[in-house]
Each structure stands twice: as structure tokens, then as C-alpha cells.
């Protein structure tokens, strides 16, 4: 099986390389023979990568320690659940997993578009195949997951204990689905530039792909924050770690693109800007991969074998320079038909939204690469910590939050005074009321408290803006169609999925802002060394250390559990069981926190240390409003699903456009 897996990787590389060349030559020379021979290469590449992936999964499930990669990331005692996820636990397997997802995306694109715009699609398929070639080259000649060990050991080294968590089973695939998904809009954008077919066709063909990739990248970031919260045992969920930043930056740029591309579709504006954003989004995904695999930055998220940095850096420079050259060459064709009519318009608010998002992305980018630059220039690696990011990004983030509430209710082209008064009266009034009510409640003694106060006021303003839009649409439909409020709301949302799904996403973002503000400003913690029976208090909770329990869970793991009784208002409220896990062959124990989560706050417990006399050091955090963060994430997921849901009317219109296009530009096969 291992030989088959290795052979199919080589076959996939050769096929992808041929398909890339054949697609380009068929498009440039209108060669039907080359077009037909290239037409099946995406299927062959996908099949080869799938077979190779199955072979590697089989090696994990059968404990085949003759493979160096299986030995490094698995052992006989590892649960089957984690043996499956070990596939992407290290660098070699994660690259193969990336290629598996990319070839799968490419296959779906192939079946969706092979009979559509044949001036753009062949180039798009060639671009995706070229990217597949890059990854397959690395897998075959630099990080082969089927590398053998001459004398296979009896057992493996095992998966890193920090990765033996359900969030780490979900988080990397979700993040990769987002990363890899942006290859599709990137490929079509480059294809449109090459073919000079620069109308809105490539945008319509990739709209769902962009939304899908954005959705997965957003969820991947949230799942990663959940993993950090429950597994790393430090009481937080985001530390501005370089690899966290690497996943956050493409999300920001993609969000900017999703907003500004609506202006191009509606007003035929900002073509160069949108083209630059979609290309930059893909470049940021490659930059994130470079950060993860370069070894230049230390992080709990980076791979142990960081040997591919120069390959990805070279690939990144090729992408940037090639795309910049294409945009410059096509500038006359990218000229917009219209310009901004007024500073006070929805177009302007979207543009400001873009600038703010890119401002956050640039600040995050600069903080991420500054240690690399400082080491290269001065020989000393100067690390940029959370204070820098918070000082720079928090004010910009507040401007972004305000724009979320302004954009949907301001008029297109030019807003009049009567329009502004009509649309902003309720949101602004609600914001003023919130400011008055919260003023005596929230102390304003330092910068953090001031920012928190502004955040909560803006959250009320934005939510009122969103609810007002839903209310006006529902009331209007009730009057026109004699429907109930619930029926009118549901029908209105379903028939305008993109608009109202976006509003629901914005509501989720508001909850995330509120959750971050509340947890960062009002969280508290304490650390106590206790004998059995001793207690301490923290923010209304009385916590009593009852006993220490040792459990030998498996042959490779021992658990030490502290039992903590939690009382509130004189009554037993909960029993916490934070623990430490000791893995055979691992020098450091792993903390497993215990969290009591409510809508108001989280009670977060850590067993920091223990001694032979059964005394223990207990660390407890009270983190307000963390649940708002996770709830906001699920609301974003719900709104995204609505926005992406297929629309039958739109599908009929698209099919009609395709028929007209095929009549104007017949395919080589039709000719």
C-alpha cells in the first residue's frame, strides 16, 4: 500500500503538469485536441491524491511504523479518532491533506464550469493545476509522507498531547478548507486577467466559492480560539500569536473583498481594487503557510519540521509579481464605468470599511514580521506582544464596528438629509440611550474601560440598525402580502438571502465584539496553594479544595484530578475537576481545564501544581461574556449558510446567461 501511495503521488504530479500545459495551449491556440486531452486531468489528479491519502490513513490505522511519519505522530495506544486526525498532525501529512482538499475543490469546479465560459475556465483550471503541481512537487521531493524507516520500531512516538483534543480534530480541516478554497476565486481572477474577459462573469462564477471559503476560514479561527481556551490552560482564547495572525489576515482581506465586490456588481466600480483584494487574499494564505512552516517564528502552532520556508517564500514572490504585472498590463480594461458620487453614500461607507479592514490587516502583518526583520537587521529578535496589537487594532476595530451599523442604512449614490434623518434616528437614539445608561455603570478610569464603554454603545447602535432593517422589511411585506409577522420575516429573508444573511452575520460580529470587550475588561483571576479542606473566594464564588485523585487512564497516560466544590449564596453550585495528564515519553504534563460556562461568565479552573502531601496550587479565572463570543460565531455560521443557500431564480438567470454566452462564444468542441 505504501508503494501505491508513493506511486500515485508521482502520477498525480505528472498528470497535473501535463494538464496545466495542455489547458493553456488549448486556450491560446484554440486546439480542440489539446482541450479534450486536458479535460480529464483534474479527475485523474484527484483520484491519485485520494488513493495516496487512503494509503496513508491505512498506515495510521494499522500502526505501520515503517513509515517515519506514522512513527512520529502515532502509537499503538492512540485512539482511532486521533489516528485519523494524525494525518494532518505534522508537516508531511498536512501538505498531502492540503493537496487532497485542493484537488477536490478543483474537481467540483471542473464539473460545475467545464461547459461555461470557455475563454476563462481553461485558464482557471490551468492555474489550479499549477498550484497543485507546486504542492505535489514538495510532497514528492521534499516532505514525502511515505518515507521509510530502515528498521521499523515496535511502537511510535505518539501524537503531541496538546493535539489530542476534539477542537484540534475540527480546527485544522476547517481552516484548511478556508485557506484552500480561496484558490478558486484566485484562479478565476488570474484567468480573467490573462483572457482579458474582465466583466463580472468571473465574480458571479466564484461568488459562492468566496463565501464558502470565508465561512470556513472564519469558523477555523473560532475553533482555534476554542482550542486555545480549553487546552492551553492560560485563561484566554487569543494571544496574537504569529500563526493566529497568519489565519486572521486573509480573513480580513477576504471580508474587504466580499463587501467591495458588491459595489462592482451594482455600480460597475472599483474593478482594480477588487481584483487586487482577491489576489491579495490568496497571497495571504500562502504567507500564512510560510509562517507556519518556515521555522523563523516560534509558536505552539508551528510544525516541528520547518524546512519549507524558502519554497513558500519563492512561491509567494512569484504570485505577487506575476499578479501585479497582470493588473498593470490590464489597467485600461479594468477602468470603472462610474465613480463615487458623494462622501455620504453606501459606496463610500463600503470603501471606508475596506480601508479599516486593510488597516487592521497591515498592523497585524507588521507585528507578525517585525521579529524577522529585527533579527535580519540587528541580529536580535524583538518580539511584538499583545500590547502592540491592542493599542493599534482596538481603535481601528471600533471604527469598523461603527461602519457595520452605518453601511446597511445609508443610501446608495448620495444620501440626503431626510434620508439620514429617517434611517439613523432610531439607531442613533438607541446608542445615546445606551451611552447614558452605561455611563454610571462602567468606570472610565483607563483606556481599556473607555474602549469597553464605546464598544458597548456601538454594539447597541449596530444591533438597532440591523433590527430596524428587518423590522421595516417585515412590516412592508405584511402590508403588501397580508402575511403574519413570522411568515413575512421568513419569506423576506429567504427571498433576499444575500442581503439579510449578511445582516445576520453582522449581528454575530457584534456579539463577538461585545464578548471580547467584556472578557478583556472585566475578567479577574487568582492563584492559591491549598491544603485539602481549605477555601478561598473570588467574585461571589466560594471554592473549596476537597481531594486529589490519581487515575491511570491508559498504559501511556496518568491523570491527576483535583476536586473543587463551588458554592454560591451558601449553596453548592458546581463541582470542578481540573486535572493534569502525564504521557509516557513526554517531559511536560498537559493541563486539562474545567470550565463552567454561562451566558454571564465562565468559571475557569486550572490545576497548576500539586505535591506529595496532596496540597495543590489552584488557579481560577472568572471570564465574563466569553459565551457571547462563541454564540456570535454560531450566528455568523447561520447567516453565512443563508447567504450561500442556492437561489432557484438566480440559477435560472445564470443558466440563461450561459446559453447566451455559448451562442456568442462556442466551445472548441461545438465548432
TORTI-113749 format. One record per residue (C-alpha): residue in one letter; x, y, z. Coordinates in pm, whole numbers, padded with zeros to 5 digits, always signed. Layout:
BEGIN
AXYZ;...
END
This chain:
BEGIN
X+00000+00000+00000;X+00282+00243+00078;X+00435+00183-00265;X+00096+00251-00423;X+00060+00572-00225;X+00405+00689-00334;X+00349+00596-00698;X+00011+00772-00722;X+00170+01094-00592;X+00424+01084-00874;X+00149+01005-01124;X-00061+01294-00992;X+00235+01532-01034;X+00299+01424-01394;X-00071+01442-01484;X-00120+01784-01323;X+00183+01922-01504;X+00058+01792-01839;X-00296+01920-01775;X-00166+02267-01688;X+00034+02293-02011;X-00240+02139-02228;X-00513+02370-02093;X-00303+02680-02162;X-00204+02569-02511;X-00563+02474-02599;X-00690+02814-02483;X-00420+03012-02662;X-00428+02815-02987;X-00793+02707-02988;X-00672+02348-03014;X-00961+02108-02968;X-00730+01806-02944;X-00534+01954-02655;X-00855+02073-02490;X-01004+01723-02498;X-00683+01561-02371;X-00656+01810-02082;X-01023+01779-01998;X-00988+01466-01782;X-00668+01555-01598;X-00849+01707-01294;X-01029+01374-01243;X-00707+01171-01270;X-00518+01403-01033;X-00798+01389-00777;X-00819+01008-00797;X-00443+00972-00750;X-00436+01204-00448;X-00735+01025-00294;X-00567+00685-00335;X-00245+00817-00180;X-00439+00967+00113;X-00623+00639+00174;X-00288+00459+00180;X-00153+00697+00445;X-00470+00669+00655;X-00444+00291+00634;X-00085+00310+00758;X-00201+00506+01064;X-00494+00275+01139;X-00279-00040+01108;X+00015+00102+01311;X+00260+00077+01022;X+00566+00223+01192;X+00782+00151+00892;X+00674+00498+00779;X+00869+00772+00955;X+00562+00998+00955;X+00338+00738+01121;X+00607+00667+01382;X+00640+01039+01460;X+00269+01111+01508;X+00105+00792+01631;X+00145+00493+01859;X-00045+00175+01939;X-00235+00325+02233;X-00365+00625+02042;X-00742+00636+01996;X-00867+00567+01645;X-01025+00912+01646;X-00683+01072+01686;X-00511+00829+01450;X-00738+00963+01178;X-00654+01323+01270;X-00281+01241+01289;X-00297+01250+00910;X-00271+01633+00931;X-00086+01644+01265;X+00255+01702+01106;X+00401+01884+00811;X+00417+01595+00563;X+00061+01480+00613;X-00079+01831+00632;X+00063+01912+00288;X-00095+01596+00148;X-00423+01689+00318;X-00399+02039+00166;X-00347+01881-00178;X-00640+01646-00120;X-00871+01939-00046;X-00734+02143-00335;X-00779+01860-00586;X-01133+01804-00453;X-01220+02171-00494;X-01070+02160-00842;X-01281+01857-00932;X-01602+02029-00821;X-01508+02343-01017;X-01434+02125-01319;X-01782+01966-01318;X-01954+02297-01245;X-01786+02506-01514;X-01647+02282-01788;X-01926+02386-02028;X-01936+02752-01925;X-01716+03048-02022;X-01451+02866-02224;X-01237+03175-02258;X-01182+03185-01880;X-01236+02830-01748;X-00936+02661-01924;X-00701+02921-01779;X-00863+02885-01435;X-00818+02508-01446;X-00456+02557-01555;X-00390+02791-01260;X-00538+02543-01011;X-00338+02259-01165;X-00023+02470-01143;X-00081+02524-00770;X-00141+02150-00732;X+00191+02093-00912;X+00369+02313-00655;X+00232+02117-00360;X+00287+01779-00525;X+00647+01876-00605;X+00707+01950-00234;X+00541+01626-00127;X+00729+01409-00375;X+01075+01560-00342;X+01098+01736-00006;X+00846+01609+00251;X+00738+01264+00140;X+00488+01118+00392;X+00580+00767+00271;X+00946+00798+00374;X+01059+00463+00522;X+01248+00375+00839;X+01514+00106+00763;X+01450-00081+01092;X+01087-00022+01192;X+01038+00021+01570;X+00779-00168+01773;X+00586+00146+01867;X+00554+00508+01764;X+00646+00829+01939;X+00283+00935+01963;X+00078+01243+01884;X+00154+01563+02073;X-00080+01561+02378;X-00187+01919+02302;X-00330+01793+01973;X-00534+01519+02140;X-00839+01740+02171;X-01161+01738+01972;X-01114+02101+01866;X-00781+02012+01707;X-00958+01741+01508;X-01203+02002+01376;X-00990+02318+01366;X-00717+02233+01109;X-00950+02082+00845;X-01188+02376+00878;X-00903+02625+00849;X-00758+02439+00550;X-01098+02436+00380;X-01091+02815+00404;X-00728+02853+00302;X-00756+02617+00005;X-01096+02747-00101;X-00956+03090-00189;X-00759+02918-00466;X-01081+02910-00671;X-01155+03286-00687;X-00781+03350-00725;X-00761+03114-01024;X-01063+03270-01194;X-00937+03623-01129;X-00599+03542-01286;X-00775+03364-01572;X-00991+03671-01635;X-00678+03886-01645;X-00500+03651-01886;X-00800+03609-02116;X-00897+03981-02096;X-01253+03872-02012;X-01288+04128-01732;X-01662+04175-01699;X-01844+04048-01389;X-01863+03689-01514;X-01570+03559-01311;X-01715+03723-00999;X-02052+03553-01044;X-01882+03218-01108;X-01683+03242-00784;X-01926+03423-00551;X-02037+03109-00367;X-01680+02981-00353;X-01565+03304-00191;X-01846+03293+00064;X-01779+02927+00137;X-01406+02985+00185;X-01472+03290+00404;X-01715+03085+00613;X-01464+02804+00671;X-01180+03044+00748;X-01398+03231+00997;X-01505+02908+01167;X-01147+02781+01163;X-01031+03088+01353;X-01310+03048+01608;X-01241+02676+01652;X-00874+02757+01704;X-00968+03010+01971;X-01184+02743+02139;X-00891+02500+02137;X-00657+02759+02290;X-00919+02837+02556;X-00978+02482+02677;X-00641+02318+02607;X-00356+02561+02671;X-00467+02643+03026;X-00393+03016+03035;X-00745+03155+03066;X-00754+03323+02725;X-00858+03247+02370;X-00644+03479+02154;X-00282+03580+02214;X-00190+03747+01882;X+00037+03454+01817;X+00209+03478+01473;X+00025+03173+01341;X-00306+03302+01476;X-00231+03625+01291;X-00148+03431+00975;X-00500+03283+00976;X-00660+03615+01072;X-00510+03833+00796;X-00660+03654+00492;X-00996+03663+00671;X-00973+04042+00697;X-00876+04089+00332;X-01145+03846+00213;X-01404+04033+00420;X-01300+04356+00249;X-01336+04190-00090;X-01682+04048-00012;X-01804+04397+00073;X-01646+04596-00209;X-01732+04343-00481;X-02098+04433-00426;X-02019+04785-00548;X-01869+04645-00867;X-02174+04426-00927;X-02423+04707-00862;X-02236+05017-00983;X-01956+04885-01208;X-01690+05045-00987;X-01366+04951-00809;X-01255+04684-01057;X-00883+04727-00992;X-00945+04738-00618;X-01147+04417-00616;X-00903+04236-00840;X-00620+04336-00607;X-00813+04222-00299;X-00894+03875-00429;X-00533+03822-00537;X-00405+03955-00204;X-00633+03716-00015;X-00472+03415-00179;X-00125+03564-00128;X-00206+03596+00243;X-00299+03227+00263;X+00041+03138+00117;X+00209+03383+00357;X+00032+03211+00646;X+00162+02877+00525;X+00511+03026+00503;X+00490+03147+00864;X+00374+02803+00982;X+00646+02610+00800;X+00943+02844+00784;X+01083+02793+01133;X+01157+03167+01153;X+00893+03232+01419;X+00841+03021+01728;X+00482+02930+01808;X+00287+02649+01966;X+00108+02624+01630;X+00411+02579+01404;X+00529+02241+01278;X+00831+02073+01431;X+00989+02016+01089;X+01004+02366+00946;X+01205+02311+00628;X+00986+02453+00352;X+01003+02823+00425;X+01216+02918+00125;X+00993+02725-00117;X+00682+02906+00004;X+00862+03241+00013;X+00971+03198-00350;X+00619+03087-00447;X+00476+03393-00270;X+00706+03633-00457;X+00617+03473-00789;X+00246+03515-00712;X+00284+03880-00609;X+00498+03987-00902;X+00301+03792-01163;X-00032+03927-01038;X+00099+04283-01014;X+00230+04260-01371;X-00104+04128-01497;X-00302+04404-01326;X-00071+04674-01465;X-00097+04526-01814;X-00477+04517-01796;X-00535+04859-01637;X-00710+05002-01947;X-00956+04711-01943;X-01014+04746-01567;X-01131+05105-01591;X-01454+05153-01398;X-01760+05297-01567;X-01868+05504-01265;X-01712+05697-00979;X-01815+05784-00626;X-02091+06046-00634;X-02083+06151-00272;X-01891+06115+00051;X-02225+06038+00217;X-02324+05721+00035;X-02323+05347+00082;X-02041+05317-00171;X-01824+05543+00044;X-01908+05353+00362;X-01806+05028+00192;X-01480+05189+00081;X-01408+05311+00434;X-01497+04963+00558;X-01233+04824+00321;X-00970+05071+00436;X-01034+04989+00801;X-01014+04613+00741;X-00691+04654+00546;X-00558+04879+00822;X-00609+04602+01077;X-00456+04350+00837;X-00149+04570+00779;X-00094+04636+01150;X-00122+04263+01217;X+00113+04186+00927;X+00373+04435+01051;X+00362+04298+01405;X+00397+03944+01270;X+00702+04004+01050;X+00875+04256+01280;X+01068+03987+01473;X+01201+03850+01142;X+01303+04198+01024;X+01464+04293+01355;X+01668+03973+01360;X+01780+04023+00998;X+01880+04389+01053;X+02012+04395+01412;X+02074+04028+01487;X+01826+04042+01777;X+01474+03903+01751;X+01239+04162+01905;X+00901+04004+01974;X+00587+04211+01934;X+00335+04123+02204;X-00039+04175+02259;X+00001+04534+02389;X+00110+04650+02041;X-00182+04479+01865;X-00434+04600+02121;X-00308+04957+02109;X-00321+04973+01730;X-00609+04745+01634;X-00865+04823+01903;X-00934+05184+01787;X-00944+05069+01424;X-01177+04785+01525;X-01415+05034+01688;X-01429+05230+01362;X-01510+04903+01184;X-01789+04830+01433;X-01942+05173+01368;X-01928+05121+00992;X-02112+04788+01028;X-02409+04986+01155;X-02376+05273+00907;X-02334+05083+00579;X-02668+04900+00553;X-02888+05202+00628;X-02720+05477+00428;X-02847+05535+00072;X-02669+05440-00249;X-02506+05717-00461;X-02596+06019-00248;X-02762+06036+00093;X-02989+06334+00154;X-03054+06492+00492;X-03406+06347+00502;X-03266+06001+00424;X-03008+06029+00701;X-03268+06150+00948;X-03512+05875+00857;X-03265+05587+00866;X-03040+05690+01153;X-03292+05830+01401;X-03362+05501+01580;X-03006+05359+01582;X-02852+05687+01699;X-03125+05733+01962;X-03065+05381+02092;X-02690+05449+02102;X-02745+05770+02302;X-02973+05591+02549;X-02712+05315+02589;X-02441+05576+02647;X-02648+05743+02920;X-02745+05415+03089;X-02394+05268+03081;X-02212+05585+03190;X-02268+05537+03566;X-02223+05159+03536;X-01888+05137+03356;X-01593+05315+03519;X-01382+05518+03277;X-01057+05524+03468;X-00827+05387+03199;X-00803+05330+02824;X-00940+04974+02839;X-01252+05085+03026;X-01308+05374+02782;X-01278+05139+02485;X-01517+04894+02652;X-01772+05168+02710;X-01752+05280+02346;X-01778+04918+02229;X-02099+04851+02420;X-02256+05176+02297;X-02164+05096+01938;X-02298+04740+01977;X-02638+04882+02073;X-02622+05123+01779;X-02536+04848+01528;X-02790+04596+01660;X-03063+04859+01647;X-02961+04937+01289;X-02985+04569+01194;X-03315+04509+01372;X-03459+04823+01213;X-03379+04687+00868;X-03551+04357+00950;X-03848+04541+01102;X-03901+04772+00803;X-03880+04486+00555;X-04117+04268+00757;X-04378+04543+00804;X-04363+04629+00434;X-04418+04269+00331;X-04701+04224+00581;X-04881+04520+00425;X-04828+04404+00067;X-04899+04032+00105;X-05123+04007+00413;X-04882+03771+00590;X-04814+03715+00959;X-04505+03875+01111;X-04319+03544+01132;X-04418+03443+00779;X-04327+03782+00634;X-03990+03778+00813;X-03907+03427+00694;X-04016+03490+00333;X-03838+03824+00315;X-03514+03672+00443;X-03541+03369+00216;X-03604+03575-00097;X-03321+03816-00017;X-03069+03566+00118;X-02757+03761+00038;X-02878+04084+00200;X-03042+03951+00516;X-02796+03667+00559;X-02529+03938+00565;X-02723+04127+00833;X-02736+03812+01047;X-02359+03773+01004;X-02318+04132+01123;X-02523+04054+01434;X-02286+03768+01511;X-01989+04002+01468;X-02147+04244+01715;X-02176+03969+01976;X-01811+03880+01920;X-01711+04243+01977;X-01918+04253+02297;X-01776+03922+02420;X-01417+04032+02358;X-01474+04368+02527;X-01643+04220+02833;X-01397+03935+02886;X-01088+04154+02838;X-01204+04443+03056;X-01374+04270+03347;X-01205+03933+03381;X-01024+03850+03703;X-00817+03561+03834;X-00641+03436+04143;X-00395+03162+04231;X-00393+02981+04567;X-00191+02699+04718;X-00436+02493+04925;X-00441+02203+05164;X-00737+01966+05147;X-01039+02137+05302;X-00917+02494+05255;X-01125+02752+05067;X-01099+03091+04901;X-01339+03337+04740;X-01342+03504+04401;X-01621+03731+04274;X-01902+03574+04476;X-01781+03212+04441;X-01651+03014+04736;X-01416+02740+04617;X-01313+02452+04845;X-01036+02208+04762;X-01182+01865+04854;X-00940+01598+04733;X-00678+01489+04481;X-00746+01182+04267;X-00493+00979+04066;X-00630+00775+03774;X-00426+00560+03536;X-00642+00612+03229;X-00431+00409+02983;X-00092+00247+02960;X+00051+00573+02829;X-00138+00831+03035;X-00192+00906+03404;X-00445+01165+03523;X-00418+01369+03843;X-00754+01532+03920;X-00835+01799+04177;X-01194+01800+04304;X-01318+02151+04383;X-01654+02234+04538;X-01804+02564+04421;X-02060+02741+04640;X-02264+03050+04570;X-02506+03222+04808;X-02433+02950+05065;X-02539+02663+04835;X-02334+02411+04641;X-02332+02539+04285;X-02097+02309+04094;X-01808+02064+04130;X-01499+02135+03922;X-01241+01875+03815;X-00933+02039+03661;X-00651+01793+03602;X-00303+01727+03478;X-00227+01447+03237;X+00113+01277+03222;X+00200+01098+02898;X+00470+00833+02875;X+00769+00969+02687;X+00661+01334+02729;X+00858+01566+02957;X+00583+01817+03026;X+00239+01736+03170;X-00070+01870+02996;X-00327+02075+03185;X-00693+01992+03127;X-00905+02280+03250;X-01261+02260+03374;X-01499+02536+03276;X-01848+02623+03399;X-01987+02840+03120;X-02296+03059+03149;X-02433+03347+02944;X-02297+03588+03206;X-01949+03449+03272;X-01717+03149+03273;X-01568+02998+03587;X-01238+02861+03455;X-01028+02628+03675;X-00670+02506+03635;X-00470+02257+03843;X-00140+02446+03825;X+00065+02218+04054;X+00041+01956+04329;X+00268+01799+04591;X+00316+01465+04762;X+00121+01583+05070;X-00177+01626+04832;X-00172+02004+04859;X-00235+02175+04528;X-00197+02508+04356;X-00526+02611+04200;X-00567+02893+03952;X-00917+03027+03887;X-01034+03277+03627;X-01370+03448+03609;X-01414+03550+03247;X-01731+03750+03175;X-01921+03718+02847;X-01700+03458+02681;X-02014+03270+02576;X-02113+03575+02372;X-01804+03517+02160;X-01895+03155+02078;X-02263+03243+02029;X-02161+03516+01785;X-01961+03258+01593;X-02261+03028+01551;X-02478+03322+01444;X-02216+03405+01180;X-02233+03042+01065;X-02614+03062+01042;X-02607+03387+00846;X-02338+03254+00613;X-02542+02942+00539;X-02841+03159+00446;X-02625+03376+00219;X-02477+03072+00044;X-02801+02878+00004;X-02879+02819-00365;X-03136+03052-00515;X-03351+02893-00787;X-03433+03225-00954;X-03065+03318-00963;X-02979+02975-01102;X-03231+03019-01387;X-03085+03360-01469;X-02732+03214-01465;X-02830+02931-01699;X-02983+03183-01937;X-02661+03387-01933;X-02459+03072-02004;X-02682+02983-02302;X-02644+03332-02449;X-02270+03320-02391;X-02235+02978-02560;X-02420+03117-02862;X-02179+03410-02883;X-01862+03214-02799;X-01897+02848-02897;X-01655+02597-02740;X-01389+02420-02949;X-01598+02103-02933;X-01903+02287-03071;X-01700+02434-03352;
END
